[in-house]
């Protein structure tokens, strides 16, 4: 299992546009092999900061989605026009325990 932390900061006043894009991206991701779930959080002290915690069955499933044409169009073209800085990604795997 893989957890991906995606961090973005948006320009003030773009909340509605961002939420529409987030809903579209989540809807698209739900149809991708290996997608399990995602949660979206906005900063308590800075509501323009956003954290998405996305869960995938495998790293390959995530990589396939991350590099897909539909995600690239939504994430890079659309989201970035509302962003104030780059997107950062952190990927974490659940270690297999040997018995």
Secondary structure, DSSP 8 states (H G I E B T S, - for coil): -EEEEEEEEB-TT-HHHHHHHHHHHHHHHTTSTTEEEEEEEE-SS-TTEEEEEEEES-HHHHHHHHT-HHHHIIIIIIGGGTBSS--EEEEEE------
